[in-house]
Amino acid sequence: MLSILKQLLKPSLLAASFFWAAIASASLTAEQAEQIVQNTNCNGQTVAEAIKSHIKRHSQRDLGWRVFIEEDYIDVERAILVNKGRQIRYRWRIDRQGLVAPVNKKARQLCAGS
């Protein structure tokens, strides 16, 4: 049974190692960075699911994802239109080590359950 489990996990471990190598080498594309943040855990769901749920509850308009690629990090931001003149922005940063962390208060509150 253990050998079967090892065989099943081997391809996913290989894929994960390539994935983290891409992050470490800072060769992520904007689309890859966006997917990483969208799939990050946020209170038992993904960031994308948490934001989608928040938009539904408050009847807000989704303005989409934006990615800012810098030399040492990548920022990924989701903007929500609250009313004609006010936006809420959720922002996360992916560093060279591949760690994803919320950058602003709104992103921290979203995943803290506030």
Contacts in CASP RR format, 6 or more apart in sequence:
PFRMAT RR
TARGET T0000
AUTHOR 0000-0000-0000
METHOD contacts of the structure
MODEL  1
MLSILKQLLKPSLLAASFFWAAIASASLTAEQAEQIVQNTNCNGQTVAEA
IKSHIKRHSQRDLGWRVFIEEDYIDVERAILVNKGRQIRYRWRIDRQGLV
APVNKKARQLCAGS
20 98 0 8 1.000
22 28 0 8 1.000
22 32 0 8 1.000
23 36 0 8 1.000
23 94 0 8 1.000
23 96 0 8 1.000
23 97 0 8 1.000
23 98 0 8 1.000
24 96 0 8 1.000
24 97 0 8 1.000
24 98 0 8 1.000
26 72 0 8 1.000
26 96 0 8 1.000
28 36 0 8 1.000
28 69 0 8 1.000
28 74 0 8 1.000
28 94 0 8 1.000
30 67 0 8 1.000
30 69 0 8 1.000
30 74 0 8 1.000
31 67 0 8 1.000
33 67 0 8 1.000
33 69 0 8 1.000
33 74 0 8 1.000
33 76 0 8 1.000
33 94 0 8 1.000
34 65 0 8 1.000
34 67 0 8 1.000
34 76 0 8 1.000
36 76 0 8 1.000
36 94 0 8 1.000
36 100 0 8 1.000
37 47 0 8 1.000
37 76 0 8 1.000
37 92 0 8 1.000
37 94 0 8 1.000
37 100 0 8 1.000
38 46 0 8 1.000
38 47 0 8 1.000
38 48 0 8 1.000
38 65 0 8 1.000
39 46 0 8 1.000
39 47 0 8 1.000
39 48 0 8 1.000
40 46 0 8 1.000
40 47 0 8 1.000
40 92 0 8 1.000
40 100 0 8 1.000
42 49 0 8 1.000
42 50 0 8 1.000
42 110 0 8 1.000
42 111 0 8 1.000
43 50 0 8 1.000
43 111 0 8 1.000
43 112 0 8 1.000
43 113 0 8 1.000
45 53 0 8 1.000
47 90 0 8 1.000
47 92 0 8 1.000
47 110 0 8 1.000
47 111 0 8 1.000
50 110 0 8 1.000
50 111 0 8 1.000
51 62 0 8 1.000
51 78 0 8 1.000
51 80 0 8 1.000
51 90 0 8 1.000
51 110 0 8 1.000
54 60 0 8 1.000
54 80 0 8 1.000
54 110 0 8 1.000
55 61 0 8 1.000
55 62 0 8 1.000
55 80 0 8 1.000
58 82 0 8 1.000
60 80 0 8 1.000
60 81 0 8 1.000
60 82 0 8 1.000
60 88 0 8 1.000
61 80 0 8 1.000
61 81 0 8 1.000
62 78 0 8 1.000
62 80 0 8 1.000
62 81 0 8 1.000
63 78 0 8 1.000
63 79 0 8 1.000
63 80 0 8 1.000
63 81 0 8 1.000
63 87 0 8 1.000
64 78 0 8 1.000
64 79 0 8 1.000
65 76 0 8 1.000
65 77 0 8 1.000
65 78 0 8 1.000
66 76 0 8 1.000
66 77 0 8 1.000
66 78 0 8 1.000
66 79 0 8 1.000
67 74 0 8 1.000
67 75 0 8 1.000
67 76 0 8 1.000
67 77 0 8 1.000
68 74 0 8 1.000
68 75 0 8 1.000
68 76 0 8 1.000
68 77 0 8 1.000
72 95 0 8 1.000
72 96 0 8 1.000
73 93 0 8 1.000
73 94 0 8 1.000
73 95 0 8 1.000
73 96 0 8 1.000
74 93 0 8 1.000
74 94 0 8 1.000
75 91 0 8 1.000
75 92 0 8 1.000
75 93 0 8 1.000
75 94 0 8 1.000
75 103 0 8 1.000
76 91 0 8 1.000
76 92 0 8 1.000
76 93 0 8 1.000
76 94 0 8 1.000
77 89 0 8 1.000
77 90 0 8 1.000
77 91 0 8 1.000
77 92 0 8 1.000
78 89 0 8 1.000
78 90 0 8 1.000
78 91 0 8 1.000
79 87 0 8 1.000
79 88 0 8 1.000
79 89 0 8 1.000
79 90 0 8 1.000
80 87 0 8 1.000
80 88 0 8 1.000
80 89 0 8 1.000
80 90 0 8 1.000
81 87 0 8 1.000
82 88 0 8 1.000
88 106 0 8 1.000
89 104 0 8 1.000
89 106 0 8 1.000
90 102 0 8 1.000
90 104 0 8 1.000
90 106 0 8 1.000
90 107 0 8 1.000
90 110 0 8 1.000
91 102 0 8 1.000
91 103 0 8 1.000
91 104 0 8 1.000
91 106 0 8 1.000
91 107 0 8 1.000
92 100 0 8 1.000
92 101 0 8 1.000
92 102 0 8 1.000
92 103 0 8 1.000
92 107 0 8 1.000
93 100 0 8 1.000
93 101 0 8 1.000
93 102 0 8 1.000
93 103 0 8 1.000
94 100 0 8 1.000
95 101 0 8 1.000
102 108 0 8 1.000
102 110 0 8 1.000
102 111 0 8 1.000
END
